Amino acid sequence: MDCIITAGGIPGPDDPIYAYTQGQSKALLDMNGRTMLERVVDALQGSRYVDDIVIVGLGHDHDQQFQRPVHHLPDHGSLFSNGLAGVAWLRKQKGKIGHILVCSGDIPAITSAHIDAHIESCQPLDKALYYTFATRQVIEERFPHSNRTYIKLKGIEIAGGDVIVADPSVTDSNRELWTALTEARKHAWKLARIVGLPILLKLLFRQLAIRDIENKATSILGQPTRIILTPHAELAMDVDKPRQVDMLRQYLEET
């Protein structure tokens, strides 16, 4: 399975994490002797299932060291555009491609074992899209007081994960919708407004279930979708705030 890593965007002076990045990409932040991106690539290249890796957003290695060569593309301006660029590159190089792994470049705590287990949980790959959530309980047990943003569903609270398995055909249509969804991905109310009033009302009264999300996504895409509730908090522990940088640096030092 080929992999696209999204590593675009540079935090501006108004972003709290700018004090750490100082005009560079988050992916280049030092995390105990390795950049965040190096740690992510290490985990992916150690997986028994991952083949070629395309990093979209940096344009070149920036003197980073990887176990084997990766392919670089420049930033295309948005998360969805970067994903499309990665898909287009893979198709140009390989022709028809199967399911791909899409991963953000700011989850430095992941390991090869996490990636292997996640891909295995998606078998037999009979759905077009496998989206990942982690519950508050899973994240807080591993990373207490991590300051993640949670969506309150029926009986559980979840945070969006940063690893997706998808058939590239899901990007061939509904591109305006995909753009809106990716821009609103960390804001529950924005997401609910996009997908409709019934979903918004269910969310408001905490009656929205995982199955409702799967059914709505399947309806929108016209292709079957499955939600993976990962037991691995590392797949959802991304870095958006200074506290999360400090917390993960300490975590990586201790593990």
PyRosetta script that sets phi, psi and omega in degrees:
from pyrosetta import init, pose_from_sequence

init()
pose = pose_from_sequence("MDCIITAGGIPGPDDPIYAYTQGQSKALLDMNGRTMLERVVDALQGSRYVDDIVIVGLGHDHDQQFQRPVHHLPDHGSLFSNGLAGVAWLRKQKGKIGHILVCSGDIPAITSAHIDAHIESCQPLDKALYYTFATRQVIEERFPHSNRTYIKLKGIEIAGGDVIVADPSVTDSNRELWTALTEARKHAWKLARIVGLPILLKLLFRQLAIRDIENKATSILGQPTRIILTPHAELAMDVDKPRQVDMLRQYLEET")
pose.set_psi(1, 124.9)
pose.set_omega(1, 176.7)
pose.set_phi(2, -77.2)
pose.set_psi(2, 160.4)
pose.set_omega(2, -174.8)
pose.set_phi(3, -133.0)
pose.set_psi(3, 137.5)
pose.set_omega(3, 171.4)
pose.set_phi(4, -110.2)
pose.set_psi(4, 125.4)
pose.set_omega(4, 174.0)
pose.set_phi(5, -105.2)
pose.set_psi(5, 123.1)
pose.set_omega(5, 176.6)
pose.set_phi(6, -90.7)
pose.set_psi(6, 120.5)
pose.set_omega(6, -176.2)
pose.set_phi(7, -137.3)
pose.set_psi(7, 30.5)
pose.set_omega(7, -177.6)
pose.set_phi(8, -88.8)
pose.set_psi(8, 173.4)
pose.set_omega(8, 177.6)
pose.set_phi(9, 84.6)
pose.set_psi(9, 136.1)
pose.set_omega(9, 177.6)
pose.set_phi(10, -122.0)
pose.set_psi(10, 120.4)
pose.set_omega(10, -180.0)
pose.set_phi(11, -57.7)
pose.set_psi(11, 135.0)
pose.set_omega(11, 179.0)
pose.set_phi(12, -88.0)
pose.set_psi(12, 174.5)
pose.set_omega(12, -177.9)
pose.set_phi(13, -59.5)
pose.set_psi(13, -21.6)
pose.set_omega(13, 179.7)
pose.set_phi(14, -86.5)
pose.set_psi(14, -3.2)
pose.set_omega(14, 178.6)
pose.set_phi(15, -87.7)
pose.set_psi(15, 130.0)
pose.set_omega(15, -179.0)
pose.set_phi(16, -54.6)
pose.set_psi(16, -30.3)
pose.set_omega(16, -177.3)
pose.set_phi(17, -80.0)
pose.set_psi(17, -4.5)
pose.set_omega(17, 179.8)
pose.set_phi(18, -59.8)
pose.set_psi(18, -30.9)
pose.set_omega(18, 178.5)
pose.set_phi(19, -58.7)
pose.set_psi(19, -24.8)
pose.set_omega(19, 179.2)
pose.set_phi(20, -96.5)
pose.set_psi(20, -38.5)
pose.set_omega(20, -173.6)
pose.set_phi(21, -83.6)
pose.set_psi(21, -33.9)
pose.set_omega(21, 176.3)
pose.set_phi(22, 50.8)
pose.set_psi(22, 49.3)
pose.set_omega(22, 175.6)
pose.set_phi(23, 87.6)
pose.set_psi(23, 3.0)
pose.set_omega(23, 176.7)
pose.set_phi(24, -106.9)
pose.set_psi(24, 169.5)
pose.set_omega(24, 176.3)
pose.set_phi(25, -66.8)
pose.set_psi(25, 145.4)
pose.set_omega(25, 173.2)
pose.set_phi(26, -55.5)
pose.set_psi(26, -35.3)
pose.set_omega(26, -175.5)
pose.set_phi(27, -60.4)
pose.set_psi(27, -20.9)
pose.set_omega(27, -177.5)
pose.set_phi(28, -94.0)
pose.set_psi(28, 2.7)
pose.set_omega(28, 178.1)
pose.set_phi(29, -61.5)
pose.set_psi(29, 137.2)
pose.set_omega(29, 177.1)
pose.set_phi(30, -73.6)
pose.set_psi(30, 129.5)
pose.set_omega(30, 177.5)
pose.set_phi(31, -125.6)
pose.set_psi(31, 80.4)
pose.set_omega(31, 179.5)
pose.set_phi(32, 60.2)
pose.set_psi(32, 53.2)
pose.set_omega(32, 172.9)
pose.set_phi(33, 92.9)
pose.set_psi(33, -10.9)
pose.set_omega(33, 174.7)
pose.set_phi(34, -129.6)
pose.set_psi(34, 145.0)
pose.set_omega(34, 175.7)
pose.set_phi(35, -68.9)
pose.set_psi(35, 162.1)
pose.set_omega(35, 177.2)
pose.set_phi(36, -56.4)
pose.set_psi(36, -44.0)
pose.set_omega(36, -178.0)
pose.set_phi(37, -66.8)
pose.set_psi(37, -39.8)
pose.set_omega(37, 178.0)
pose.set_phi(38, -58.6)
pose.set_psi(38, -40.8)
pose.set_omega(38, 179.7)
pose.set_phi(39, -66.2)
pose.set_psi(39, -40.1)
pose.set_omega(39, 177.9)
pose.set_phi(40, -64.5)
pose.set_psi(40, -45.8)
pose.set_omega(40, -179.8)
pose.set_phi(41, -65.1)
pose.set_psi(41, -40.0)
pose.set_omega(41, 176.7)
pose.set_phi(42, -54.1)
pose.set_psi(42, -46.8)
pose.set_omega(42, -178.9)
pose.set_phi(43, -63.7)
pose.set_psi(43, -42.8)
pose.set_omega(43, -178.6)
pose.set_phi(44, -68.5)
pose.set_psi(44, -42.8)
pose.set_omega(44, -178.1)
pose.set_phi(45, -72.7)
pose.set_psi(45, -17.4)
pose.set_omega(45, 174.7)
pose.set_phi(46, -86.4)
pose.set_psi(46, -6.5)
pose.set_omega(46, 179.9)
pose.set_phi(47, -74.6)
pose.set_psi(47, 144.5)
pose.set_omega(47, 177.7)
pose.set_phi(48, -73.4)
pose.set_psi(48, -11.5)
pose.set_omega(48, -173.1)
pose.set_phi(49, -108.2)
pose.set_psi(49, -14.4)
pose.set_omega(49, -171.5)
pose.set_phi(50, -92.6)
pose.set_psi(50, 130.3)
pose.set_omega(50, 180.0)
pose.set_phi(51, -101.6)
pose.set_psi(51, -111.6)
pose.set_omega(51, -178.4)
pose.set_phi(52, -75.8)
pose.set_psi(52, 146.8)
pose.set_omega(52, 177.9)
pose.set_phi(53, -121.1)
pose.set_psi(53, 128.1)
pose.set_omega(53, 175.8)
pose.set_phi(54, -113.0)
pose.set_psi(54, 121.4)
pose.set_omega(54, 177.9)
pose.set_phi(55, -102.1)
pose.set_psi(55, 120.4)
pose.set_omega(55, -177.0)
pose.set_phi(56, -111.0)
pose.set_psi(56, 120.4)
pose.set_omega(56, 175.8)
pose.set_phi(57, 136.8)
pose.set_psi(57, -24.8)
pose.set_omega(57, -177.4)
pose.set_phi(58, -104.1)
pose.set_psi(58, -37.1)
pose.set_omega(58, 178.1)
pose.set_phi(59, 92.9)
pose.set_psi(59, -28.9)
pose.set_omega(59, 177.3)
pose.set_phi(60, -160.5)
pose.set_psi(60, 179.7)
pose.set_omega(60, -170.9)
pose.set_phi(61, -70.4)
pose.set_psi(61, -24.7)
pose.set_omega(61, -175.1)
pose.set_phi(62, 54.7)
pose.set_psi(62, 40.8)
pose.set_omega(62, 177.4)
pose.set_phi(63, 63.9)
pose.set_psi(63, 16.7)
pose.set_omega(63, 176.0)
pose.set_phi(64, -79.4)
pose.set_psi(64, 155.2)
pose.set_omega(64, -178.0)
pose.set_phi(65, -114.5)
pose.set_psi(65, 128.1)
pose.set_omega(65, 179.4)
pose.set_phi(66, -122.5)
pose.set_psi(66, 158.0)
pose.set_omega(66, -178.8)
pose.set_phi(67, -62.8)
pose.set_psi(67, -36.0)
pose.set_omega(67, 176.3)
pose.set_phi(68, -147.1)
pose.set_psi(68, 163.7)
pose.set_omega(68, -174.4)
pose.set_phi(69, -59.0)
pose.set_psi(69, 146.2)
pose.set_omega(69, 172.4)
pose.set_phi(70, -119.5)
pose.set_psi(70, 169.3)
pose.set_omega(70, -179.5)
pose.set_phi(71, -111.8)
pose.set_psi(71, 135.5)
pose.set_omega(71, -176.0)
pose.set_phi(72, -113.1)
pose.set_psi(72, 140.6)
pose.set_omega(72, 170.8)
pose.set_phi(73, -129.4)
pose.set_psi(73, 150.8)
pose.set_omega(73, 179.3)
pose.set_phi(74, -73.5)
pose.set_psi(74, 168.3)
pose.set_omega(74, 177.0)
pose.set_phi(75, -66.1)
pose.set_psi(75, 135.2)
pose.set_omega(75, 179.3)
pose.set_phi(76, -108.3)
pose.set_psi(76, 12.8)
pose.set_omega(76, 167.9)
pose.set_phi(77, 102.0)
pose.set_psi(77, -20.9)
pose.set_omega(77, 179.2)
pose.set_phi(78, -155.7)
pose.set_psi(78, 163.8)
pose.set_omega(78, -180.0)
pose.set_phi(79, -59.7)
pose.set_psi(79, -46.7)
pose.set_omega(79, -178.5)
pose.set_phi(80, -67.5)
pose.set_psi(80, -41.1)
pose.set_omega(80, 178.4)
pose.set_phi(81, -63.0)
pose.set_psi(81, -36.9)
pose.set_omega(81, 176.9)
pose.set_phi(82, -65.4)
pose.set_psi(82, -40.9)
pose.set_omega(82, 176.9)
pose.set_phi(83, -62.4)
pose.set_psi(83, -43.4)
pose.set_omega(83, 177.7)
pose.set_phi(84, -60.9)
pose.set_psi(84, -41.0)
pose.set_omega(84, 179.8)
pose.set_phi(85, -62.2)
pose.set_psi(85, -40.4)
pose.set_omega(85, 178.0)
pose.set_phi(86, -64.6)
pose.set_psi(86, -42.8)
pose.set_omega(86, 177.8)
pose.set_phi(87, -62.2)
pose.set_psi(87, -44.7)
pose.set_omega(87, -179.3)
pose.set_phi(88, -61.7)
pose.set_psi(88, -40.6)
pose.set_omega(88, 179.7)
pose.set_phi(89, -64.6)
pose.set_psi(89, -45.1)
pose.set_omega(89, 179.9)
pose.set_phi(90, -62.6)
pose.set_psi(90, -41.2)
pose.set_omega(90, 179.2)
pose.set_phi(91, -65.2)
pose.set_psi(91, -38.3)
pose.set_omega(91, 179.6)
pose.set_phi(92, -65.4)
pose.set_psi(92, -38.1)
pose.set_omega(92, -177.5)
pose.set_phi(93, -79.1)
pose.set_psi(93, -34.6)
pose.set_omega(93, -169.3)
pose.set_phi(94, -119.1)
pose.set_psi(94, -8.6)
pose.set_omega(94, -174.5)
pose.set_phi(95, 79.6)
pose.set_psi(95, -131.8)
pose.set_omega(95, -179.8)
pose.set_phi(96, -71.6)
pose.set_psi(96, 132.9)
pose.set_omega(96, 179.7)
pose.set_phi(97, -124.8)
pose.set_psi(97, 151.6)
pose.set_omega(97, 178.2)
pose.set_phi(98, -89.0)
pose.set_psi(98, -155.6)
pose.set_omega(98, 179.1)
pose.set_phi(99, -57.7)
pose.set_psi(99, 143.8)
pose.set_omega(99, 178.3)
pose.set_phi(100, -123.1)
pose.set_psi(100, 158.5)
pose.set_omega(100, 175.3)
pose.set_phi(101, -99.8)
pose.set_psi(101, 129.8)
pose.set_omega(101, 176.2)
pose.set_phi(102, -117.0)
pose.set_psi(102, 127.1)
pose.set_omega(102, -171.0)
pose.set_phi(103, -138.3)
pose.set_psi(103, 140.6)
pose.set_omega(103, 175.7)
pose.set_phi(104, -82.4)
pose.set_psi(104, 157.2)
pose.set_omega(104, -176.7)
pose.set_phi(105, -88.4)
pose.set_psi(105, 9.6)
pose.set_omega(105, -175.1)
pose.set_phi(106, -122.8)
pose.set_psi(106, 38.8)
pose.set_omega(106, 174.9)
pose.set_phi(107, -124.3)
pose.set_psi(107, 71.7)
pose.set_omega(107, -169.6)
pose.set_phi(108, -72.0)
pose.set_psi(108, -7.9)
pose.set_omega(108, -178.6)
pose.set_phi(109, -87.6)
pose.set_psi(109, -4.7)
pose.set_omega(109, -177.8)
pose.set_phi(110, -70.0)
pose.set_psi(110, 154.3)
pose.set_omega(110, 177.1)
pose.set_phi(111, -126.6)
pose.set_psi(111, 168.9)
pose.set_omega(111, 177.5)
pose.set_phi(112, -60.8)
pose.set_psi(112, -37.0)
pose.set_omega(112, 179.1)
pose.set_phi(113, -63.0)
pose.set_psi(113, -37.9)
pose.set_omega(113, 177.3)
pose.set_phi(114, -63.1)
pose.set_psi(114, -44.1)
pose.set_omega(114, -179.1)
pose.set_phi(115, -64.6)
pose.set_psi(115, -45.7)
pose.set_omega(115, 179.2)
pose.set_phi(116, -59.1)
pose.set_psi(116, -47.4)
pose.set_omega(116, -178.4)
pose.set_phi(117, -63.1)
pose.set_psi(117, -37.9)
pose.set_omega(117, -178.8)
pose.set_phi(118, -67.5)
pose.set_psi(118, -45.6)
pose.set_omega(118, 179.7)
pose.set_phi(119, -63.0)
pose.set_psi(119, -39.6)
pose.set_omega(119, 178.1)
pose.set_phi(120, -64.0)
pose.set_psi(120, -33.2)
pose.set_omega(120, 179.4)
pose.set_phi(121, -69.4)
pose.set_psi(121, -16.7)
pose.set_omega(121, 179.6)
pose.set_phi(122, -91.0)
pose.set_psi(122, -7.3)
pose.set_omega(122, -179.5)
pose.set_phi(123, -65.7)
pose.set_psi(123, 146.1)
pose.set_omega(123, 12.0)
pose.set_phi(124, -94.2)
pose.set_psi(124, 28.3)
pose.set_omega(124, 179.1)
pose.set_phi(125, 57.2)
pose.set_psi(125, 44.8)
pose.set_omega(125, 179.0)
pose.set_phi(126, -98.5)
pose.set_psi(126, 7.1)
pose.set_omega(126, 174.7)
pose.set_phi(127, -112.0)
pose.set_psi(127, 155.7)
pose.set_omega(127, -179.7)
pose.set_phi(128, -78.9)
pose.set_psi(128, -30.6)
pose.set_omega(128, -175.9)
pose.set_phi(129, -140.5)
pose.set_psi(129, 132.7)
pose.set_omega(129, 174.4)
pose.set_phi(130, -120.0)
pose.set_psi(130, 106.6)
pose.set_omega(130, -179.8)
pose.set_phi(131, -99.2)
pose.set_psi(131, 150.8)
pose.set_omega(131, -172.8)
pose.set_phi(132, -114.1)
pose.set_psi(132, 133.7)
pose.set_omega(132, 168.3)
pose.set_phi(133, -126.3)
pose.set_psi(133, 155.7)
pose.set_omega(133, 170.0)
pose.set_phi(134, -127.7)
pose.set_psi(134, 141.5)
pose.set_omega(134, 179.9)
pose.set_phi(135, -77.5)
pose.set_psi(135, 159.1)
pose.set_omega(135, 175.3)
pose.set_phi(136, -56.3)
pose.set_psi(136, -41.9)
pose.set_omega(136, -178.6)
pose.set_phi(137, -59.6)
pose.set_psi(137, -45.8)
pose.set_omega(137, -179.7)
pose.set_phi(138, -62.0)
pose.set_psi(138, -44.8)
pose.set_omega(138, -177.0)
pose.set_phi(139, -70.2)
pose.set_psi(139, -44.5)
pose.set_omega(139, -176.5)
pose.set_phi(140, -69.3)
pose.set_psi(140, -28.9)
pose.set_omega(140, 176.6)
pose.set_phi(141, -66.6)
pose.set_psi(141, -36.3)
pose.set_omega(141, -178.9)
pose.set_phi(142, -89.3)
pose.set_psi(142, -39.2)
pose.set_omega(142, -176.4)
pose.set_phi(143, -130.5)
pose.set_psi(143, 78.3)
pose.set_omega(143, -178.1)
pose.set_phi(144, -59.9)
pose.set_psi(144, 140.6)
pose.set_omega(144, 177.2)
pose.set_phi(145, 56.6)
pose.set_psi(145, 40.9)
pose.set_omega(145, -176.8)
pose.set_phi(146, -77.7)
pose.set_psi(146, -10.4)
pose.set_omega(146, 176.6)
pose.set_phi(147, 64.1)
pose.set_psi(147, 34.2)
pose.set_omega(147, 172.8)
pose.set_phi(148, -75.5)
pose.set_psi(148, 159.1)
pose.set_omega(148, 176.0)
pose.set_phi(149, -96.2)
pose.set_psi(149, 127.1)
pose.set_omega(149, -175.9)
pose.set_phi(150, -114.4)
pose.set_psi(150, 147.8)
pose.set_omega(150, 173.8)
pose.set_phi(151, -103.2)
pose.set_psi(151, 129.4)
pose.set_omega(151, -178.0)
pose.set_phi(152, -90.6)
pose.set_psi(152, 111.1)
pose.set_omega(152, 177.7)
pose.set_phi(153, -104.4)
pose.set_psi(153, -171.4)
pose.set_omega(153, 179.3)
pose.set_phi(154, -71.7)
pose.set_psi(154, 105.5)
pose.set_omega(154, 175.5)
pose.set_phi(155, 85.2)
pose.set_psi(155, -11.0)
pose.set_omega(155, 179.8)
pose.set_phi(156, -144.5)
pose.set_psi(156, 162.3)
pose.set_omega(156, 170.5)
pose.set_phi(157, -118.4)
pose.set_psi(157, 135.7)
pose.set_omega(157, -174.5)
pose.set_phi(158, -130.9)
pose.set_psi(158, 156.8)
pose.set_omega(158, 170.9)
pose.set_phi(159, -124.8)
pose.set_psi(159, 146.9)
pose.set_omega(159, -179.8)
pose.set_phi(160, -67.9)
pose.set_psi(160, 138.0)
pose.set_omega(160, 175.7)
pose.set_phi(161, -84.8)
pose.set_psi(161, 173.9)
pose.set_omega(161, -174.9)
pose.set_phi(162, -118.2)
pose.set_psi(162, 18.0)
pose.set_omega(162, 178.8)
pose.set_phi(163, -132.2)
pose.set_psi(163, 123.9)
pose.set_omega(163, -178.7)
pose.set_phi(164, -126.8)
pose.set_psi(164, 142.4)
pose.set_omega(164, 170.4)
pose.set_phi(165, -112.8)
pose.set_psi(165, 128.9)
pose.set_omega(165, -173.3)
pose.set_phi(166, -147.8)
pose.set_psi(166, 146.8)
pose.set_omega(166, 166.4)
pose.set_phi(167, -77.4)
pose.set_psi(167, 125.4)
pose.set_omega(167, -177.0)
pose.set_phi(168, -56.2)
pose.set_psi(168, -19.5)
pose.set_omega(168, -179.2)
pose.set_phi(169, -63.5)
pose.set_psi(169, -20.3)
pose.set_omega(169, -179.9)
pose.set_phi(170, -67.6)
pose.set_psi(170, -16.8)
pose.set_omega(170, 179.2)
pose.set_phi(171, -91.3)
pose.set_psi(171, -2.8)
pose.set_omega(171, -174.0)
pose.set_phi(172, -83.0)
pose.set_psi(172, -10.0)
pose.set_omega(172, 177.6)
pose.set_phi(173, -141.8)
pose.set_psi(173, 173.2)
pose.set_omega(173, 179.1)
pose.set_phi(174, 56.0)
pose.set_psi(174, 36.7)
pose.set_omega(174, -173.9)
pose.set_phi(175, -67.7)
pose.set_psi(175, -34.5)
pose.set_omega(175, 176.6)
pose.set_phi(176, -64.4)
pose.set_psi(176, -40.0)
pose.set_omega(176, 178.2)
pose.set_phi(177, -65.0)
pose.set_psi(177, -44.3)
pose.set_omega(177, 178.4)
pose.set_phi(178, -58.9)
pose.set_psi(178, -41.4)
pose.set_omega(178, 178.9)
pose.set_phi(179, -61.1)
pose.set_psi(179, -45.6)
pose.set_omega(179, 179.5)
pose.set_phi(180, -63.2)
pose.set_psi(180, -41.8)
pose.set_omega(180, -178.8)
pose.set_phi(181, -65.7)
pose.set_psi(181, -42.4)
pose.set_omega(181, -179.4)
pose.set_phi(182, -68.6)
pose.set_psi(182, -34.3)
pose.set_omega(182, 177.9)
pose.set_phi(183, -69.8)
pose.set_psi(183, -27.1)
pose.set_omega(183, -177.9)
pose.set_phi(184, -103.0)
pose.set_psi(184, 9.1)
pose.set_omega(184, -166.2)
pose.set_phi(185, -61.1)
pose.set_psi(185, -24.7)
pose.set_omega(185, -177.3)
pose.set_phi(186, -105.6)
pose.set_psi(186, 14.8)
pose.set_omega(186, -179.1)
pose.set_phi(187, -128.7)
pose.set_psi(187, 105.0)
pose.set_omega(187, -172.7)
pose.set_phi(188, -56.3)
pose.set_psi(188, -42.7)
pose.set_omega(188, -175.7)
pose.set_phi(189, -70.1)
pose.set_psi(189, -36.3)
pose.set_omega(189, 176.8)
pose.set_phi(190, -64.5)
pose.set_psi(190, -42.0)
pose.set_omega(190, 177.6)
pose.set_phi(191, -61.9)
pose.set_psi(191, -44.2)
pose.set_omega(191, -178.2)
pose.set_phi(192, -63.6)
pose.set_psi(192, -39.4)
pose.set_omega(192, 179.0)
pose.set_phi(193, -62.6)
pose.set_psi(193, -36.8)
pose.set_omega(193, -179.2)
pose.set_phi(194, -67.3)
pose.set_psi(194, -41.0)
pose.set_omega(194, -173.9)
pose.set_phi(195, -89.7)
pose.set_psi(195, -4.5)
pose.set_omega(195, 170.1)
pose.set_phi(196, 120.2)
pose.set_psi(196, 159.9)
pose.set_omega(196, -176.8)
pose.set_phi(197, -61.4)
pose.set_psi(197, -43.7)
pose.set_omega(197, 179.9)
pose.set_phi(198, -57.6)
pose.set_psi(198, -41.0)
pose.set_omega(198, 178.4)
pose.set_phi(199, -67.1)
pose.set_psi(199, -40.0)
pose.set_omega(199, 178.8)
pose.set_phi(200, -61.1)
pose.set_psi(200, -43.9)
pose.set_omega(200, -179.4)
pose.set_phi(201, -66.3)
pose.set_psi(201, -41.7)
pose.set_omega(201, 177.4)
pose.set_phi(202, -62.5)
pose.set_psi(202, -39.3)
pose.set_omega(202, 177.8)
pose.set_phi(203, -65.3)
pose.set_psi(203, -42.9)
pose.set_omega(203, -178.6)
pose.set_phi(204, -58.3)
pose.set_psi(204, -41.3)
pose.set_omega(204, -177.0)
pose.set_phi(205, -97.9)
pose.set_psi(205, 14.6)
pose.set_omega(205, 176.9)
pose.set_phi(206, 55.2)
pose.set_psi(206, 42.3)
pose.set_omega(206, 177.5)
pose.set_phi(207, -113.6)
pose.set_psi(207, 4.4)
pose.set_omega(207, -178.9)
pose.set_phi(208, -78.7)
pose.set_psi(208, 125.4)
pose.set_omega(208, -177.8)
pose.set_phi(209, -110.2)
pose.set_psi(209, 163.0)
pose.set_omega(209, 177.5)
pose.set_phi(210, -55.5)
pose.set_psi(210, -41.6)
pose.set_omega(210, -179.9)
pose.set_phi(211, -61.6)
pose.set_psi(211, -35.8)
pose.set_omega(211, 177.1)
pose.set_phi(212, -61.6)
pose.set_psi(212, -41.4)
pose.set_omega(212, -180.0)
pose.set_phi(213, -65.4)
pose.set_psi(213, -44.8)
pose.set_omega(213, 178.9)
pose.set_phi(214, -60.3)
pose.set_psi(214, -45.3)
pose.set_omega(214, -178.1)
pose.set_phi(215, -64.3)
pose.set_psi(215, -42.3)
pose.set_omega(215, -179.6)
pose.set_phi(216, -66.6)
pose.set_psi(216, -42.7)
pose.set_omega(216, 179.1)
pose.set_phi(217, -63.1)
pose.set_psi(217, -40.9)
pose.set_omega(217, 177.7)
pose.set_phi(218, -62.0)
pose.set_psi(218, -40.6)
pose.set_omega(218, 179.0)
pose.set_phi(219, -65.3)
pose.set_psi(219, -43.8)
pose.set_omega(219, -178.2)
pose.set_phi(220, -66.8)
pose.set_psi(220, -46.1)
pose.set_omega(220, -175.2)
pose.set_phi(221, -79.0)
pose.set_psi(221, -24.4)
pose.set_omega(221, -173.6)
pose.set_phi(222, 73.6)
pose.set_psi(222, 14.2)
pose.set_omega(222, 179.0)
pose.set_phi(223, -141.2)
pose.set_psi(223, 149.6)
pose.set_omega(223, -174.7)
pose.set_phi(224, -65.6)
pose.set_psi(224, 138.6)
pose.set_omega(224, -177.5)
pose.set_phi(225, -126.9)
pose.set_psi(225, 144.7)
pose.set_omega(225, 176.9)
pose.set_phi(226, -131.8)
pose.set_psi(226, 139.0)
pose.set_omega(226, 174.2)
pose.set_phi(227, -94.9)
pose.set_psi(227, 128.7)
pose.set_omega(227, 175.1)
pose.set_phi(228, -101.6)
pose.set_psi(228, 117.7)
pose.set_omega(228, 172.0)
pose.set_phi(229, -89.6)
pose.set_psi(229, 97.8)
pose.set_omega(229, -173.3)
pose.set_phi(230, -75.2)
pose.set_psi(230, 141.3)
pose.set_omega(230, 172.6)
pose.set_phi(231, -85.2)
pose.set_psi(231, -0.2)
pose.set_omega(231, -175.9)
pose.set_phi(232, -106.0)
pose.set_psi(232, 102.6)
pose.set_omega(232, -177.9)
pose.set_phi(233, -59.6)
pose.set_psi(233, -27.1)
pose.set_omega(233, -177.0)
pose.set_phi(234, -60.1)
pose.set_psi(234, -27.1)
pose.set_omega(234, -179.6)
pose.set_phi(235, -73.9)
pose.set_psi(235, -12.9)
pose.set_omega(235, -179.2)
pose.set_phi(236, -120.3)
pose.set_psi(236, 4.5)
pose.set_omega(236, -177.1)
pose.set_phi(237, -97.1)
pose.set_psi(237, 80.2)
pose.set_omega(237, 179.1)
pose.set_phi(238, -91.3)
pose.set_psi(238, 174.9)
pose.set_omega(238, -173.2)
pose.set_phi(239, -114.8)
pose.set_psi(239, 107.7)
pose.set_omega(239, 176.9)
pose.set_phi(240, -120.9)
pose.set_psi(240, -18.3)
pose.set_omega(240, -172.3)
pose.set_phi(241, -130.8)
pose.set_psi(241, 153.4)
pose.set_omega(241, 178.6)
pose.set_phi(242, -54.3)
pose.set_psi(242, -40.5)
pose.set_omega(242, 179.8)
pose.set_phi(243, -59.7)
pose.set_psi(243, -36.1)
pose.set_omega(243, -179.5)
pose.set_phi(244, -70.4)
pose.set_psi(244, -32.8)
pose.set_omega(244, 174.1)
pose.set_phi(245, -61.7)
pose.set_psi(245, -50.6)
pose.set_omega(245, -178.8)
pose.set_phi(246, -61.4)
pose.set_psi(246, -43.4)
pose.set_omega(246, -178.1)
pose.set_phi(247, -63.0)
pose.set_psi(247, -44.6)
pose.set_omega(247, -178.5)
pose.set_phi(248, -72.7)
pose.set_psi(248, -33.0)
pose.set_omega(248, 174.8)
pose.set_phi(249, -61.5)
pose.set_psi(249, -43.6)
pose.set_omega(249, 178.5)
pose.set_phi(250, -65.6)
pose.set_psi(250, -43.0)
pose.set_omega(250, 179.9)
pose.set_phi(251, -59.7)
pose.set_psi(251, -45.4)
pose.set_omega(251, -177.8)
pose.set_phi(252, -69.2)
pose.set_psi(252, -31.3)
pose.set_omega(252, 177.3)
pose.set_phi(253, -67.2)
pose.set_psi(253, -33.1)
pose.set_omega(253, -174.9)
pose.set_phi(254, -88.9)
pose.set_psi(254, -14.6)
pose.set_omega(254, -176.3)
pose.set_phi(255, -105.4)
pose.dump_pdb("model.pdb")
